[in-house]
Amino acid sequence: MHFKQILGRFIAFILINAFIPTNVYAITNVTGDTIVVIEDNVSESTSISEELIASEPAESLWPKINAGYQMHTKPSKKGLERIKKYEEWYKKRPDYIERMMVRANKYLYFVYQEVEKRNMPMEIALLPMIESAYNPLAKSKAKAVGMWQFIPSTGRLYGLQQDWWRDERQNVVESTDSALDYLERLYEEFGTWELALAAYNAGEGRVGRTQKKNKRNKKGTDFYSLNLPMETRNYVPKLLAIRNIMQNPAKYGITLKDIPYKPYFESVEVPDEIDTELAARLAEISLEEFDLLNAEHKRPIMKSVEGAHSILLPVNSVTTFNKNLFAHDQPISSWKVYKPKKGETLKHVAKKFNIDWRVLAKVNQLRSQKRFGKRNILLIPNTNAIGTSFPSNGGIIDYHTIITHRVKSGETLSHISSRYKVSVRAIMEFNELPSSKIIIGDILDIPK
């Protein structure tokens, strides 16, 4: 458009509004962006184009998801009872649903896109709601991890790397791809999505053996006819209950906030080594937000042996990150990677690098008595790194706030956790305790 045309339209806009009584105020749309609203007394036919006044809110993702459900097999009487039981369970817990939706807001568009590409039932996009409440940091007692709750062996089988540096079961993109691969294979094996989901939960061996037993006894082999573990018998009904609620939340007295039909995050290439905290700072987002998008990284430094690698950032932070990274003229890593010799102790290493052994123990989450084997790795901090914060074991550890506690006679982990208001599990994980048993005189680091 020529400059004269632009100028002419702008003058016309000003003149028209000068003679229209208006009430101007700012509100935020569903994505939190500030928009300007102008109310006037003219009819709709003579009103100014909304493009000149305010941006349209993003289209909602929910109609797309609700249009893609494919699991319409009629449940058994028992199955219907279980579905209704879980509908009631969720109905009584609107706060739980709301928290889950806040987490899902980051990931659901991406999962929807991946499910749609494969023409899978859209119920599968809701599966992380019953697996992990859409939490990539979730961990179970069975050592299942991440949004899709892969156990270590199945994760490795489907290409999810697990080592000292990272656990790709917590990588949102990689774990989603692996989960959908696994579910597609199970569907090909068992022929229905109900049975595929049962096998995802209980294992294909268990489902296959139960089907064979039913065949011998001349019983049905569909999901609702199988005598599977109670958790598995509840698994599909729980998912269908969630689907019913998402499809018609008003029926259950639940209000669902719109999730925008647009990406929340974007993949960004970073150098082979970069501090986790620095990456979050360059993106100008909180470390918690960074951790929720990059939960697979277990250390204060993100390191790749294959050169440049990718991280996920909110779409509106990508430009900021790239600009700040380009302008950053300081080292992007504050840590040295050291492989101790067999038999070397933590105190020996600390002395070698002239570091207080307590600091070294804290930043590596080790006990002071640690004696190293062949494959151990240590991170040696420089002066700038000693006070850093970074994600670890599903929580944010700030080393300025760690407290050291010596176990006294009669104390248990429960007593200590109550005293410091930290969970027993957090203390066990942070100190790498194999059990809840502690010995008088043990030194425990208490994270805050």
C-alpha positions as CSV (number, residue, x, y, z in Angstrom):
1,M,0.0,0.0,0.0
2,H,1.4,3.5,-0.9
3,F,2.2,6.0,1.8
4,K,-0.6,8.4,0.7
5,Q,-3.2,5.7,0.9
6,I,-2.0,4.7,4.4
7,L,-2.0,8.4,5.5
8,G,-5.5,8.9,4.1
9,R,-6.9,5.9,5.9
10,F,-5.3,7.0,9.2
11,I,-6.7,10.5,8.9
12,A,-10.2,9.1,8.1
13,F,-10.0,6.8,11.2
14,I,-9.1,9.8,13.4
15,L,-11.9,12.0,12.0
16,I,-14.6,9.4,12.3
17,N,-13.6,8.6,15.9
18,A,-13.6,12.3,16.8
19,F,-17.3,12.5,16.2
20,I,-18.3,9.1,17.7
21,P,-19.0,9.0,21.5
22,T,-16.7,6.3,22.7
23,N,-15.7,4.5,25.9
24,V,-12.2,3.1,25.6
25,Y,-10.6,0.6,28.0
26,A,-8.1,-2.2,28.1
27,I,-8.8,-5.8,28.9
28,T,-6.8,-9.0,28.3
29,N,-7.8,-11.8,25.9
30,V,-7.7,-15.5,26.6
31,T,-3.9,-15.7,26.0
32,G,-3.2,-12.8,28.4
33,D,-2.4,-10.2,25.8
34,T,-3.6,-6.7,26.4
35,I,-6.2,-5.6,23.9
36,V,-8.0,-2.2,23.5
37,V,-11.8,-2.2,23.4
38,I,-13.7,0.7,22.0
39,E,-17.4,0.9,22.7
40,D,-19.5,3.3,20.6
41,N,-23.1,4.2,20.0
42,V,-23.1,3.5,16.2
43,S,-24.8,0.5,14.7
44,E,-22.8,-2.6,13.7
45,S,-23.0,-1.7,10.0
46,T,-21.2,1.7,10.5
47,S,-18.7,0.5,13.1
48,I,-14.9,0.7,12.4
49,S,-13.3,-2.6,11.4
50,E,-12.2,-4.5,14.4
51,E,-8.8,-5.1,12.8
52,L,-8.1,-1.4,13.6
53,I,-9.1,-1.7,17.2
54,A,-8.3,-5.1,18.7
55,S,-6.8,-8.4,17.8
56,E,-9.0,-11.4,17.7
57,P,-8.5,-14.0,20.5
58,A,-6.9,-17.2,19.4
59,E,-9.2,-20.0,18.2
60,S,-9.9,-22.6,20.8
61,L,-8.3,-26.1,20.6
62,W,-11.2,-27.8,22.3
63,P,-13.6,-28.1,19.3
64,K,-10.8,-29.7,17.3
65,I,-10.1,-32.2,20.0
66,N,-13.8,-33.0,20.6
67,A,-14.4,-33.6,16.9
68,G,-11.7,-36.3,16.7
69,Y,-12.9,-38.9,19.2
70,Q,-13.1,-42.4,17.7
71,M,-13.6,-44.8,20.7
72,H,-17.3,-45.6,20.5
73,T,-17.3,-49.2,21.5
74,K,-20.3,-49.8,23.9
75,P,-18.9,-50.5,27.4
76,S,-20.1,-53.4,29.5
77,K,-22.4,-52.7,32.4
78,K,-19.4,-52.9,34.7
79,G,-17.5,-50.6,32.3
80,L,-20.3,-48.0,32.4
81,E,-20.3,-48.1,36.2
82,R,-16.6,-47.4,36.3
83,I,-16.9,-44.6,33.8
84,K,-19.6,-43.0,35.9
85,K,-17.5,-43.5,39.1
86,Y,-14.6,-41.5,37.5
87,E,-16.9,-38.9,36.1
88,E,-18.1,-38.3,39.7
89,W,-14.5,-38.4,41.0
90,Y,-13.4,-35.6,38.6
91,K,-16.7,-33.7,39.0
92,K,-15.9,-33.4,42.8
93,R,-12.4,-32.1,42.1
94,P,-12.7,-29.0,39.9
95,D,-9.5,-27.6,41.4
96,Y,-7.6,-30.7,40.3
97,I,-8.9,-30.3,36.7
98,E,-8.0,-26.6,36.7
99,R,-4.4,-27.3,37.8
100,M,-4.2,-30.1,35.2
101,M,-5.4,-27.7,32.5
102,V,-2.8,-25.1,33.4
103,R,-0.1,-27.7,32.8
104,A,-1.8,-29.1,29.6
105,N,-1.9,-25.6,28.2
106,K,1.8,-25.9,27.3
107,Y,1.6,-29.2,25.6
108,L,-1.8,-30.1,24.4
109,Y,-1.6,-28.3,21.0
110,F,1.6,-30.2,20.2
111,V,0.1,-33.6,21.2
112,Y,-3.1,-32.8,19.3
113,Q,-1.1,-32.2,16.2
114,E,0.9,-35.4,16.5
115,V,-2.2,-37.5,17.2
116,E,-4.0,-35.9,14.2
117,K,-1.0,-36.6,11.8
118,R,-1.4,-40.3,12.6
119,N,-5.2,-40.3,12.4
120,M,-5.3,-41.8,15.9
121,P,-8.4,-41.3,18.1
122,M,-8.2,-37.9,19.8
123,E,-8.8,-39.7,23.2
124,I,-5.1,-40.5,23.0
125,A,-4.3,-36.7,23.3
126,L,-6.1,-36.9,26.7
127,L,-4.1,-39.9,27.9
128,P,-1.4,-37.9,29.7
129,M,-4.2,-36.5,31.9
130,I,-4.7,-39.9,33.5
131,E,-1.0,-40.9,33.2
132,S,0.6,-37.9,34.7
133,A,-1.9,-35.1,34.9
134,Y,0.1,-33.7,32.0
135,N,3.2,-33.3,34.1
136,P,6.6,-34.1,32.4
137,L,8.2,-34.1,35.8
138,A,5.9,-36.9,37.2
139,K,7.5,-40.0,38.6
140,S,5.8,-43.2,39.9
141,K,6.8,-45.8,42.4
142,A,7.3,-48.2,39.5
143,K,10.0,-45.8,38.2
144,A,7.8,-44.7,35.3
145,V,8.7,-41.1,34.4
146,G,7.4,-38.2,32.3
147,M,4.1,-37.2,30.7
148,W,3.6,-40.6,29.2
149,Q,5.0,-42.6,32.2
150,F,7.5,-44.8,30.4
151,I,9.4,-47.3,32.6
152,P,13.2,-47.4,31.8
153,S,13.1,-50.6,29.7
154,T,10.2,-49.6,27.5
155,G,11.7,-46.1,27.1
156,R,15.0,-47.6,25.9
157,L,13.1,-50.0,23.6
158,Y,11.4,-47.0,21.9
159,G,14.6,-44.9,21.6
160,L,14.4,-42.7,24.7
161,Q,18.0,-42.1,25.9
162,Q,18.6,-42.3,29.6
163,D,22.0,-41.4,31.0
164,W,23.7,-39.2,33.5
165,W,23.0,-36.1,31.6
166,R,19.4,-36.5,30.5
167,D,16.3,-38.7,30.6
168,E,14.4,-38.4,27.3
169,R,11.3,-40.0,28.9
170,Q,10.8,-36.5,30.2
171,N,11.4,-34.9,26.8
172,V,8.0,-33.6,25.7
173,V,8.6,-34.1,22.0
174,E,10.6,-37.3,22.0
175,S,8.4,-39.1,24.6
176,T,5.2,-38.2,22.7
177,D,6.6,-39.6,19.5
178,S,7.7,-42.8,21.3
179,A,4.3,-43.2,23.1
180,L,2.4,-42.8,19.8
181,D,4.7,-45.3,18.1
182,Y,4.1,-47.8,21.0
183,L,0.3,-47.3,21.0
184,E,0.1,-47.7,17.2
185,R,2.0,-51.0,17.4
186,L,-0.3,-52.2,20.2
187,Y,-3.3,-51.3,18.1
188,E,-1.9,-53.3,15.2
189,E,-1.4,-56.3,17.6
190,F,-4.7,-56.3,19.4
191,G,-7.1,-54.7,16.9
192,T,-9.0,-52.2,19.2
193,W,-7.9,-49.1,21.0
194,E,-9.4,-50.3,24.3
195,L,-7.1,-53.4,24.2
196,A,-4.1,-51.3,23.0
197,L,-4.6,-49.0,26.0
198,A,-4.9,-51.9,28.3
199,A,-1.6,-53.3,27.0
200,Y,0.0,-49.9,27.3
201,N,-0.9,-50.0,31.0
202,A,-0.5,-53.6,31.9
203,G,1.9,-54.9,29.2
204,E,1.1,-56.7,26.0
205,G,2.2,-60.0,27.6
206,R,-0.4,-59.8,30.3
207,V,-3.2,-58.8,27.9
208,G,-2.3,-61.6,25.4
209,R,-2.2,-64.3,28.1
210,T,-5.5,-63.2,29.5
211,Q,-7.1,-63.3,26.0
212,K,-5.7,-66.9,25.4
213,K,-7.2,-68.0,28.8
214,N,-10.6,-66.5,27.8
215,K,-10.4,-68.3,24.5
216,R,-9.8,-71.6,26.2
217,N,-12.8,-71.0,28.4
218,K,-14.9,-69.9,25.5
219,K,-15.3,-66.3,26.8
220,G,-15.0,-63.0,25.1
221,T,-11.6,-61.5,24.3
222,D,-12.6,-57.8,24.1
223,F,-11.4,-55.4,26.8
224,Y,-14.5,-55.5,28.9
225,S,-14.5,-59.4,29.0
226,L,-10.9,-59.7,30.3
227,N,-10.1,-60.2,34.0
228,L,-7.1,-57.8,34.1
229,P,-5.6,-56.1,37.2
230,M,-7.9,-53.6,38.8
231,E,-5.7,-50.7,37.7
232,T,-6.0,-51.7,34.1
233,R,-9.8,-52.4,34.3
234,N,-10.1,-48.8,35.6
235,Y,-7.7,-47.4,33.0
236,V,-9.9,-47.2,29.9
237,P,-13.0,-46.1,31.9
238,K,-11.0,-43.3,33.5
239,L,-9.9,-42.1,30.1
240,L,-13.5,-42.2,28.7
241,A,-14.7,-40.3,31.8
242,I,-12.1,-37.6,31.1
243,R,-13.2,-37.5,27.4
244,N,-16.9,-37.1,28.4
245,I,-16.0,-34.2,30.7
246,M,-13.9,-32.5,28.1
247,Q,-16.7,-32.9,25.6
248,N,-19.4,-31.4,27.8
249,P,-17.9,-29.8,30.9
250,A,-21.0,-27.8,31.7
251,K,-22.9,-31.1,32.3
252,Y,-20.5,-31.8,35.2
253,G,-20.4,-28.3,36.6
254,I,-16.8,-27.7,35.3
255,T,-15.5,-24.7,33.5
256,L,-12.7,-25.3,31.1
257,K,-10.5,-22.4,30.0
258,D,-9.8,-22.2,26.3
259,I,-6.5,-23.6,25.2
260,P,-5.4,-21.6,22.1
261,Y,-5.2,-23.4,18.8
262,K,-1.6,-22.4,18.3
263,P,1.8,-23.6,19.4
264,Y,2.9,-22.8,22.9
265,F,6.6,-23.7,22.4
266,E,9.2,-23.8,19.6
267,S,12.4,-25.7,19.2
268,V,15.6,-23.6,19.3
269,E,19.1,-24.7,18.5
270,V,21.8,-24.1,21.2
271,P,25.5,-24.7,21.5
272,D,26.8,-28.1,22.6
273,E,27.3,-26.8,26.2
274,I,25.2,-24.1,27.9
275,D,24.2,-23.6,31.6
276,T,20.6,-24.3,32.3
277,E,20.1,-21.2,34.4
278,L,21.8,-19.0,31.7
279,A,19.5,-20.4,29.0
280,A,16.4,-19.5,31.1
281,R,17.9,-16.1,31.8
282,L,18.6,-15.4,28.1
283,A,15.0,-16.3,27.3
284,E,13.8,-14.0,30.1
285,I,11.6,-16.8,31.6
286,S,11.6,-18.4,35.0
287,L,13.7,-21.5,35.7
288,E,10.5,-23.3,36.6
289,E,9.0,-22.5,33.2
290,F,12.2,-23.6,31.5
291,D,12.3,-26.9,33.4
292,L,8.7,-27.7,32.5
293,L,9.6,-27.4,28.8
294,N,13.0,-29.1,29.1
295,A,12.5,-31.6,31.9
296,E,14.9,-34.2,30.4
297,H,18.0,-32.3,31.5
298,K,19.2,-33.5,34.9
299,R,22.3,-31.3,35.4
300,P,23.0,-27.6,35.7
301,I,24.7,-27.7,32.3
302,M,23.0,-29.0,29.1
303,K,25.6,-31.0,27.2
304,S,25.6,-32.8,23.9
305,V,28.3,-35.0,22.5
306,E,26.9,-34.5,19.0
307,G,27.5,-30.8,18.7
308,A,24.6,-28.3,18.7
309,H,21.3,-29.5,20.1
310,S,17.8,-28.2,20.7
311,I,15.8,-26.9,23.6
312,L,12.1,-25.8,23.8
313,L,11.1,-22.3,24.6
314,P,7.8,-20.4,24.6
315,V,7.1,-19.1,21.2
316,N,7.1,-15.5,22.4
317,S,10.6,-16.0,24.0
318,V,12.5,-17.3,21.0
319,T,13.4,-13.9,19.5
320,T,14.4,-12.6,22.9
321,F,16.6,-15.7,23.5
322,N,18.4,-15.5,20.2
323,K,19.0,-11.8,20.6
324,N,20.4,-12.1,24.1
325,L,22.5,-15.1,23.2
326,F,24.0,-13.2,20.3
327,A,24.8,-10.3,22.6
328,H,26.1,-12.4,25.4
329,D,29.9,-11.9,25.6
330,Q,30.7,-14.1,28.6
331,P,31.3,-17.9,28.8
332,I,28.0,-19.8,28.4
333,S,29.2,-22.7,30.7
334,S,30.4,-22.4,34.3
335,W,31.2,-26.0,34.8
336,K,34.1,-28.4,34.1
337,V,33.3,-32.1,33.5
338,Y,35.6,-34.4,35.4
339,K,35.8,-38.2,35.4
340,P,37.3,-39.4,38.7
341,K,39.8,-42.2,38.8
342,K,38.6,-45.5,40.3
343,G,38.8,-45.4,44.1
344,E,39.2,-41.6,44.2
345,T,37.1,-40.0,46.9
346,L,35.0,-36.8,46.9
347,K,37.5,-35.1,49.3
348,H,40.4,-36.0,47.1
349,V,38.7,-34.4,44.0
350,A,37.7,-31.4,46.0
351,K,41.4,-30.9,47.1
352,K,42.6,-31.4,43.6
353,F,40.4,-28.5,42.4
354,N,40.8,-26.4,45.5
355,I,37.0,-26.5,46.3
356,D,35.3,-27.1,49.6
357,W,34.2,-30.7,49.5
358,R,30.8,-29.8,50.9
359,V,30.1,-27.5,48.0
360,L,31.2,-30.3,45.6
361,A,28.9,-32.7,47.3
362,K,26.0,-30.4,47.1
363,V,26.3,-29.4,43.4
364,N,26.7,-33.1,42.5
365,Q,24.1,-34.3,45.0
366,L,26.5,-36.8,46.5
367,R,27.2,-38.1,50.0
368,S,30.5,-37.1,51.6
369,Q,31.6,-40.7,51.9
370,K,31.3,-41.3,48.1
371,R,34.1,-43.4,46.5
372,F,34.1,-43.3,42.8
373,G,34.1,-46.2,40.2
374,K,35.1,-46.2,36.6
375,R,32.0,-44.5,35.1
376,N,31.4,-41.7,37.5
377,I,31.2,-38.1,36.3
378,L,31.6,-35.0,38.4
379,L,30.8,-31.4,37.6
380,I,33.4,-29.0,38.9
381,P,31.9,-25.5,39.4
382,N,33.9,-22.3,38.9
383,T,33.3,-19.3,41.2
384,N,30.2,-18.1,39.3
385,A,28.5,-21.5,39.3
386,I,28.7,-22.2,43.1
387,G,25.6,-20.2,43.9
388,T,23.6,-21.3,40.9
389,S,20.1,-22.8,40.8
390,F,19.0,-25.5,38.5
391,P,16.3,-28.1,38.0
392,S,17.0,-31.5,39.6
393,N,14.8,-34.5,40.3
394,G,11.7,-32.6,39.4
395,G,12.4,-29.7,41.7
396,I,14.4,-26.4,41.7
397,I,17.5,-26.6,43.9
398,D,19.1,-23.4,45.0
399,Y,22.4,-24.1,46.7
400,H,22.3,-20.9,48.7
401,T,19.5,-22.4,50.7
402,I,20.7,-25.9,51.5
403,I,20.9,-26.8,55.2
404,T,23.2,-29.5,56.6
405,H,21.7,-31.7,59.3
406,R,23.5,-34.3,61.4
407,V,21.3,-37.2,62.4
408,K,20.7,-37.5,66.2
409,S,19.6,-40.4,68.3
410,G,16.0,-41.3,67.9
411,E,15.5,-39.2,64.7
412,T,13.8,-40.6,61.6
413,L,13.4,-39.1,58.2
414,S,9.8,-38.2,59.1
415,H,11.0,-36.2,62.0
416,I,13.6,-34.4,59.9
417,S,11.1,-33.7,57.1
418,S,8.6,-32.2,59.5
419,R,11.3,-30.0,61.1
420,Y,12.4,-28.5,57.8
421,K,9.1,-28.8,56.0
422,V,10.5,-30.8,53.1
423,S,9.1,-34.1,52.0
424,V,10.8,-37.4,53.0
425,R,11.0,-38.2,49.3
426,A,12.9,-35.0,48.5
427,I,15.4,-35.6,51.2
428,M,15.9,-39.2,50.0
429,E,16.4,-38.2,46.4
430,F,18.6,-35.3,47.2
431,N,20.9,-37.4,49.3
432,E,20.6,-40.5,47.1
433,L,19.4,-42.7,50.0
434,P,18.5,-46.2,49.0
435,S,15.9,-46.5,51.8
436,S,14.4,-44.4,54.6
437,K,16.8,-45.9,57.1
438,I,19.3,-43.4,58.5
439,I,22.2,-43.8,61.0
440,I,23.2,-41.6,63.9
441,G,25.9,-39.2,62.8
442,D,24.9,-39.3,59.1
443,I,25.1,-35.9,57.4
444,L,22.0,-35.0,55.3
445,D,21.7,-32.0,53.0
446,I,18.2,-30.5,53.2
447,P,17.1,-28.8,50.0
448,K,14.7,-25.8,50.1
